[in-house]
């Protein structure tokens, strides 16, 4: 079970949407111009609409329309799809008016194309979902061992058949493994998922006998990560980290990432520079205290750095010691509430990215006082310090509303570990695009 399976499905969905966009354009123009429609009219629209379609795909991606299991939530699917296409239409209109060289401002053609595409899009996605849920196309799985995590996986697969799996049989600790091979053959299973702590004495031999069958034999942590996109902290031990978090394999990626961080932070600082005086004036007019403040945070490998932020709390907010920010925190100023909603308070952290203390993508940096506490209460918490902290991350886009508690920290740690194991440039781009709706939706703290 590889992470690339998710990527393959996304490529299929994106490729189909691109094809449908051009088909919709052709049909819309044919309807609009009827007998006058020809190659010249289509060619006149091809380049400007191609640029527009590229932006549409980015908007659809950021909206989450290419995520697994998305069709499992009917209302969310329709609402999000409609919002994404409306946003795409508005973006295209702005593009056509802002780029005179396109030579066209096709309001009617644009709306007609979007309408035709929306019909095709809904039909295609429902066809895809039906195929994904088809019993004939589902990968049959045999589960060996029973614990909370295995039960969670079985429940998730049962509730979301569009994931492409079907659990045919579960063998718990009370059953004999001598008939495992016959069970696999009887159910024509494509994979066996086993728990490490199940049948410790004879499980290796039983699994070894399955090798000639040519099926996938997957340990529970790997399959759990494949399905949920997070690492199950409760069922991994030191051996998992030795086998999976080998940092030297990421050296080339880290060089590429650093180049992007430097270039990106310089560009973002230049763009935001004209707005900084207005933000500073609003903070100063709203409450007493400095405009900027620094706070000690824990960086890569436990190094301490000074994080920069716009002040969003009243002066002396932590006179009694470090505290986690709570929902409707009375210490947050009026201007602070507003700039937190749109994440403007984090703009000065671009300087931390430029200096190399942080990256655009990574686990959120935590304060030393909290790290010391969490390392005692959350297993393997210190492993999130293997990489630089980031402005946004895998945990932030999946748990944007998570609070500041040990339970929420444990949940986010599982996403952080998944990022550390699988991180690459494509995943970083994925996170950046997913951060956009999180910010626009005003989720998180």
N, C-alpha and C positions, 0 to 999 in steps of 0.2 A: 504494500500500500504506500504509494508515494504522493507527495504533495502536488506533483505535476498533474495528477488526475483532475484536480480542481482547475488547473490552468488549461487543460485540454477542453473541458466543458466551457470555460469562459471564451476560449478561442472560437469554438463552434458557434456560441451564441452571438459573439461580436461579428464574426464573419457573416452569419445569416442576416443580422441587422443591417450590415453594410450593403449586402446584396438587395435587401428589401427597400432600403432607402433609394437606391438608384432605380429599382423597378418602379417604386412609387413616383419618382420624378418623371419617368418616361410616361407612365399612365396619366399623371396629372396634366402634363403638357399635351398629350394626345386628346384628353377630354377638353382641355381649354381651347386648343387651336383646331381641333377636328381635322377637316380636309387640308388645312394649310400646314399642318404639322409635318415636319421633315427633319432630316439630319442637321440642317443648319440651325434650326431653333433649339434642338437638343444640345448641340455643341456650344451655343451661346450661353446656355445655362449650366453647362457641365462644370467648368472651373469654379465659378462662385459657389455653386451648391456643393461641390466637393470639399471646399474649405469649410463651409457651413456644416456638412455632415461629419467632418472630423471633430468639430466642437460638440456636435450632438452626441457622438459616441462617448466623449469625455464626460459630458453631463449625465448620460445614462449610467456610466460606470460609477461616477461619484454618488449617484442616487441609489446605488446598490442593486440595479436591475440585473446584474450578472452574478449575483451571489447565489450559492446553492441553497435550495429550500425556499427560495423567495416566493414561489407560486403557492406554497403551502399556507400562506396567509392571504386569503382572497381580498379582503378589504384593503389591506396594506398594498397589495400588488396593484389594484386598480387606482388607488389614490396616488401612490408614488409614481406610477407610470404616467398618469395624467399630468401631475405636477412637473415631471421631468420633460415631457413633450411641450408643455406650455413654456417652460423655461427655455427650451431649445428654440422654439419659435421666436420668442422675444430676443434671444441672443442673435439669431439669424437676421432678424429685422435690423438690429443695431449694426450688425456687420455690413449689411448691404448699403446702409446709409453712410457708414463711416469710411467705406472703401469705394470712392467714386470710380476707381479704375475697373471695377467689376462691370460697369456700364448698365446695370439693371437694378431695379428696386421692386422685385416681384412679389408684391403683397398677396395677390390672388393666387399666383402659382405656388407660393410658399405655403399658404394655408391649405390649399388643395393637396399639395404633396404631403403635408403633415397629417391630414385627414385620412388619405389613402394608406399612408404608412401605419397609422395607429390601428386601422382595421387589420392589416397584414400582421402587425406586431402581436396583437391579441391572439389572432388565429394561430400564429407560429408558436407563441409561448405556451398556449394550451395544448397544442400538438406535442411539443417537447415534454411538457409535464405528463401527458398521457403515456408517452413512450417511456419516460423515466419510471412511471409507476406500474408499467406492464409487468406482470408476474413472469412472463417469458424472458424479459430482459434484465430482471433483477439478479444480482450476484448472490447466490445462496451461501450462507455462513453457518458454520458450526462453532458454538462457543464452548470453551473448556474452562471450567472454574466459575465460581459464583462469588461475587463481592459487590459492593455498592457501585463501583465504577462500571463493572460489567452490566449490572442492572440498568444503569443510566444509559449505556450504549444501546442495549436492547430496546429500551423505551424510546429513545431518540429515533432509532431506525424504524420502529413500529409507527411512530407518529409522523415520520417524514419519508415515505416510500420513494419520493423523488430523489433521495440521496443515492438510490440505485442498489440497495441491499435488502436482503430478507433473511432473518434468523430462522433456520429450519429446526435446530435442536440445541438444547443447552445441557451440557454434562456437568453436574455438580460433583462435589467432593465425595458423595456417597455412592457414585456409580463406578463401575469397573471400566478401566481404560483399554482393556484387552480387545474390546470390540470397536474401538474408535475408527479403525480403518474401514470396517464394514459399514459403520454409520455414515462416514463420509461418502463412500461409494453409493450407498442406498439413496442418499439425498442429492447425489451429484453436486456436492458442495464445491464452490470455487475457492473457498478459503476457510482456514481454521484460525480462530482468535483465541489465544490462551492467556490465562492469568499466571504471572510468575509464581505466586504463592500457592497455586493449585497443584495437588498431587506431586509434591517435591521429590518423592522417591522414584516414581516410574514414568513421569511425564515425558522425559527426554526420549526414552525408548519408544513410546507410543507415537510421538511426533516424528521421530526418525523413520518409522515405518511408513509415514505418509509421503516421504520425499519422492519415491518413484511415481506417485500419482500426478506429479507436476502441478500441484495446487499451491496457493499462497499460504504460508504458515507465519502468522503475525502475532507478536506479543501484544498484550492489551495496551500498554502505554503508547505504542506506535499507532495502533488502530484508533485509540481514543483521540490522539492528536490529529489523525487524518479526518475524523468525523467532526470534532468540536473546534479544531484549530487552536488548541491549547494543550499544555503538558500536564497530566494529572499528578500533582505533587505528592498526593497521598500514597501512590503505589510505585514510586520510583525511589531508588537508593543511590548510593555513591557510584555504583557500577554504571548506572545510566549516564551520569555526568562524564565519567571517564570515556565512555564509548561515543557520546554524542556532542560534547562541547569541546572540540579540538580547535582552538583558535587559530593555529597556524594555517588551517585550510581557508581562512577568510582574509589572508593578508592582502591579496590583490583587490578584493572588494573594499577593504578598509582604505586603501589608497584612493580608489575611485570615489568612495564616499567622502573623504576629506576634501578632495578637489571640488566636489559638488557643494559641500558645506561652505567652503570659502567663497566660491563664486556666488552661490545663492544668498549668503548673508550680506555680501557687498551690494548685490542688486536690490535686495529687500530693504536694506538700510537707506540706500539712495532714494527708493520710491517713497519710503515713509518719512523721510527728512522734512518735507514741507508741512506735515501734519503734527509733528512733535511739539512745536510751540503752542498750538491750540490745546493739545492734550495737557501740556504742562500748566497752561493758564487755568484750565478747568479744575485741575487737581488743587492748585494753589487757592483758587477762589472758593472752593467748596469746604476746605478744612485746613486747620493748622498742620504744619509738619513739612518735611522735605518732599520734593516731587518724586525723586528716585530713592530707593532704599536697597541696601545689600543684605543678603542673608546667606549664611553658610549652608552649603549643600554638599552631599556626598557624590563624587564623580566616579569615573572608571577606576577599578581596583581599590576603592576606598579613599581615593584622594579627596581632599577638601578644597572647594573653590567658592568664590563669592558670586552668588547669582544676583543679577540685576533685574529689578522690576519697577514699574510705576507703582507708587504707593496707592493702595486701595482701602486701607484701614485707617482708623483714627490714630492719632499720635499716642504712643504708649500702649498700643493694643496688646502687647505681650509683656507688660511689666511684671506680671506674675509668673512668667515662664512660657515656654513654647507650647502652643495648643494647635490641634488640627482645626481647620476651618469647617464650620458646621453650616447646614442649610439655614438660610435666613439669619446669618451671623450678625449680631448687633454691632460688631466692631467695624463692619464694612460701611464706608461712606456712601453717600448718594451717587456721586460720580464714580466711585469704586464699583458699585453694582453694575453700572452701565458698561464700563470698560472691561469688566470681568466677563460679561455676557458675550462680548465680541472678541475676547482674548487680546484686547489692546494692551492690557497690563503686561503682557509677555513680550512686547516688541523689544525692550532693551536687552532681552536675552539673545537677540541676534549678535550682540557684541560678545557674549559668552561662546556662541557658535564660532564666530570669527577667531577668537582666541584659542579655540580647541578644547575648552572645558566641556562643551556640549556638542551635540549634533542636531540636525533637523529631526532625525528619527531615532528613537531609543526609549528605554524606560524613563518615566518621569523622575527627575532628581529629588531625593528626599533629604530631610534635615538630619544632621548627625544624631540628635536626641531621639528621633523616631526610629532611625536605622538601628541604633543600639537596642531599643525596646523590641523592634520587630524581629531582629535576628534571634532573639530568645524565644519568641512566640510562634514564628512562622518558619517551618522547615525549609531549608535551602534558600532562605531569603537573600543571603549574601551573594548568591550566584548571579543575581541580576546586575551586579556591579562588574561583570566581565566586559561589558561594553559601555560606551559613553552614554550618559543620559540624553534625552531628546526633548524638543519642544512638543512633539506629539509622538505617539507610538501605537503598537498593535493593541495594547491593553486599553488605551484611551479611546480608540475607535470602536472597540467591542463592549466596553463597560464605561461609557461616558458619564453615566449617572451614579457610578459607584461612590459610596461615601468614604470617609476616613475612619476605618475601623480595621481590626485584625482580620475579620471575615472578608471584607472587601479587598484588603491587601493580598490575602491568599488567592482570591479569584484573579486579581490582576497579575500576580506573580506567575500564574500558569500561562497567561497570554505572553508575558515578558519572556519566559523561558522558550516558548514556541518561536518567538521572534529571534532570540539569540541563536537557536539551532538552525532555523531556515532562512535567515535574513540574506537578502540579495537586493540588487538594484530594482528588480521588478516588484519585489515586496515593498520596498521603500516608496516606490511610485504609487502602489496600491494604497498604502497608508495615507499618503498626501491627499490623494483623491477622496478617500473616505473621511478625511478630516474636514473637508469643506462642508458637507451637510451637517456634521456635528456642530461646527461653529455657527452655521446659519440657523440650525435648529435650537441653538442656545442650550445645548445639553452639557452636563458636567459642571465642574466648578472652576 
